Amino acid sequence: MSDVPVDESIDPELRTPKKSSSSGQAPTKVEDFPGGSLIVGELLPEAETEEVAVDALTDEERVWMRSLFTVGRKEKIINLFDHEIKIQSLKCSDELRIGLYTKEYKGTDFYSRAYQVGTCAAGIVSIDGKPVAPIPLTGDLGLHSYFIEKVEALEDSYPVVISPVYEEIIKLEGEFMAIMDKLGKSPG
């Protein structure tokens, strides 16, 4: 008997795959493995990607790509319980305001809900064509005080409204990255 400890949770019949007899190399396709399975971590050959013409961009997407300061901007109208909600992707200033708002909730059970409310306050442009909070007399929608007014209005909403709107706002960044992939200009 061996002095090596045996892990009884491991199947004693488990063996490493053998190299395929025809080529002398380890199999790389699912069909080549016994039972049609792969080794965990096995790399598959890369699929060929299609080139998409820049003409595939909409007029709105072309406008957003004209300036470096609008790259990443995306707007969309969603329908939630028969209400039209216009949302937009977040800017860095929005994320900073969300950070300041959620700071007092850091380390509590309510941090994630505060983050959702802050994200919705920054990302919602209008509900049924009306602003969430009265627009400041200066017309500057980037004011921190305007953000706080929107937060206070949304704090009285129910989670059944906030959660799906939050999810849609977060999806906007992914949709923009899909546009970048379409152009072959993904960062990284």
C-alpha positions as CSV (number, residue, x, y, z in Angstrom):
1,M,0.0,0.0,0.0
2,S,1.2,3.5,-0.9
3,D,1.9,6.3,1.6
4,V,0.2,8.8,-0.7
5,P,-3.1,9.9,0.6
6,V,-6.1,9.0,-1.6
7,D,-8.9,11.5,-2.3
8,E,-12.0,9.3,-2.2
9,S,-14.1,11.9,-4.0
10,I,-12.1,11.4,-7.2
11,D,-13.2,8.7,-9.5
12,P,-10.5,6.0,-9.6
13,E,-11.3,5.3,-13.3
14,L,-10.5,8.9,-14.3
15,R,-7.6,9.1,-16.8
16,T,-6.0,11.8,-18.9
17,P,-7.1,11.7,-22.5
18,K,-4.8,9.8,-24.8
19,K,-3.3,11.4,-27.9
20,S,-5.3,10.5,-31.1
21,S,-3.7,7.6,-32.8
22,S,-4.1,9.0,-36.3
23,S,-2.1,12.2,-36.0
24,G,-0.1,11.7,-32.8
25,Q,-1.4,15.0,-31.4
26,A,-4.0,15.7,-28.7
27,P,-7.5,16.2,-30.1
28,T,-8.7,19.8,-30.5
29,K,-12.3,19.5,-31.6
30,V,-15.2,18.2,-29.6
31,E,-15.8,15.5,-32.1
32,D,-12.3,14.1,-31.6
33,F,-12.8,13.5,-27.8
34,P,-14.2,10.3,-26.5
35,G,-17.9,11.0,-25.6
36,G,-17.6,14.4,-27.4
37,S,-16.2,16.4,-24.4
38,L,-13.3,18.8,-24.0
39,I,-10.6,19.1,-21.3
40,V,-11.3,22.1,-19.0
41,G,-9.2,24.9,-20.2
42,E,-8.6,23.5,-23.7
43,L,-8.4,26.3,-26.3
44,L,-10.6,26.0,-29.3
45,P,-9.6,27.3,-32.7
46,E,-10.7,30.9,-33.2
47,A,-13.8,31.4,-35.3
48,E,-13.5,33.6,-38.4
49,T,-15.0,37.1,-37.9
50,E,-17.0,38.9,-40.5
51,E,-15.9,42.4,-41.6
52,V,-18.8,44.8,-41.3
53,A,-18.9,47.9,-43.4
54,V,-18.8,51.3,-41.7
55,D,-22.1,51.9,-43.6
56,A,-23.7,49.6,-41.1
57,L,-23.8,52.4,-38.6
58,T,-27.0,54.4,-38.1
59,D,-27.0,58.1,-38.6
60,E,-27.2,58.6,-34.8
61,E,-24.2,56.3,-34.3
62,R,-22.2,58.3,-36.8
63,V,-23.0,61.5,-35.0
64,W,-21.8,60.0,-31.7
65,M,-18.5,58.9,-33.3
66,R,-17.6,62.4,-34.7
67,S,-16.3,63.7,-31.5
68,L,-14.1,62.0,-28.9
69,F,-16.3,63.6,-26.2
70,T,-19.4,61.8,-27.5
71,V,-17.8,58.4,-28.0
72,G,-19.7,56.1,-25.7
73,R,-22.9,58.1,-25.7
74,K,-26.0,56.0,-26.3
75,E,-29.7,56.8,-25.8
76,K,-32.7,54.5,-25.9
77,I,-36.4,54.5,-25.1
78,I,-37.6,51.6,-23.1
79,N,-41.1,50.7,-22.2
80,L,-41.9,49.6,-18.6
81,F,-45.4,49.0,-17.5
82,D,-46.7,51.0,-20.5
83,H,-44.6,54.0,-19.6
84,E,-41.9,55.3,-22.0
85,I,-38.6,55.9,-20.2
86,K,-35.8,57.6,-22.1
87,I,-32.4,56.6,-20.8
88,Q,-28.8,57.4,-21.7
89,S,-25.4,56.0,-21.0
90,L,-23.5,57.4,-18.1
91,K,-20.7,60.0,-18.4
92,C,-17.7,60.1,-16.0
93,S,-19.3,63.0,-14.2
94,D,-22.4,60.9,-13.6
95,E,-20.4,58.1,-12.1
96,L,-18.6,60.6,-9.8
97,R,-22.0,61.9,-8.6
98,I,-23.2,58.4,-8.0
99,G,-20.0,57.7,-6.0
100,L,-20.7,60.8,-3.8
101,Y,-24.3,59.8,-3.3
102,T,-23.6,56.2,-2.4
103,K,-20.7,57.1,-0.1
104,E,-22.9,57.2,3.0
105,Y,-24.2,53.7,2.2
106,K,-20.8,52.1,1.8
107,G,-20.5,48.9,3.9
108,T,-24.2,48.6,4.5
109,D,-26.8,46.2,3.2
110,F,-28.3,49.1,1.2
111,Y,-25.3,50.1,-0.9
112,S,-26.4,48.2,-3.9
113,R,-29.9,49.7,-3.9
114,A,-28.4,53.2,-3.4
115,Y,-26.1,52.5,-6.4
116,Q,-29.1,51.5,-8.5
117,V,-31.1,54.6,-7.5
118,G,-28.1,56.8,-8.3
119,T,-27.5,55.1,-11.6
120,C,-31.2,55.6,-12.5
121,A,-31.1,59.3,-11.5
122,A,-28.1,59.8,-13.8
123,G,-29.3,57.7,-16.6
124,I,-33.0,58.6,-16.9
125,V,-33.6,61.5,-19.2
126,S,-37.4,61.5,-19.0
127,I,-40.5,59.4,-18.1
128,D,-43.4,59.7,-20.5
129,G,-41.7,62.8,-22.0
130,K,-41.4,64.6,-18.7
131,P,-38.2,65.1,-16.6
132,V,-37.9,63.2,-13.4
133,A,-37.3,66.5,-11.5
134,P,-37.9,70.1,-12.5
135,I,-35.2,71.3,-14.9
136,P,-33.0,74.1,-13.2
137,L,-33.6,77.6,-14.4
138,T,-30.1,77.7,-15.7
139,G,-30.9,74.8,-18.0
140,D,-27.7,73.1,-16.8
141,L,-28.7,69.4,-16.4
142,G,-25.1,68.6,-15.3
143,L,-25.6,70.3,-11.9
144,H,-25.1,68.2,-8.8
145,S,-28.2,69.7,-7.3
146,Y,-30.3,68.5,-10.2
147,F,-28.9,65.0,-9.8
148,I,-29.8,65.1,-6.1
149,E,-33.4,66.2,-7.0
150,K,-33.7,63.3,-9.4
151,V,-32.3,60.9,-6.7
152,E,-34.8,62.2,-4.1
153,A,-37.7,61.7,-6.6
154,L,-36.5,58.2,-7.5
155,E,-36.0,57.2,-3.8
156,D,-39.8,57.1,-3.5
157,S,-40.0,54.6,-6.4
158,Y,-40.4,50.8,-5.9
159,P,-37.7,48.3,-6.6
160,V,-39.9,46.7,-9.3
161,V,-39.3,49.9,-11.3
162,I,-35.7,50.8,-10.3
163,S,-34.2,47.3,-10.9
164,P,-35.2,46.9,-14.6
165,V,-34.4,50.5,-15.5
166,Y,-31.0,50.1,-13.9
167,E,-30.4,46.9,-15.9
168,E,-31.3,48.7,-19.1
169,I,-28.9,51.6,-18.4
170,I,-26.1,49.2,-17.7
171,K,-26.8,47.4,-21.0
172,L,-26.3,50.7,-22.9
173,E,-22.5,50.5,-22.4
174,G,-22.5,46.9,-23.7
175,E,-24.5,48.0,-26.8
176,F,-22.0,50.7,-27.5
177,M,-19.1,48.2,-27.2
178,A,-21.0,46.1,-29.8
179,I,-20.9,49.1,-32.1
180,M,-17.2,49.3,-31.5
181,D,-16.8,45.6,-32.2
182,K,-18.8,46.1,-35.4
183,L,-16.2,48.7,-36.5
184,G,-13.3,46.6,-35.3
185,K,-12.2,49.4,-32.9
186,S,-12.7,47.8,-29.5
187,P,-10.2,49.2,-27.0
188,G,-7.6,46.7,-25.6
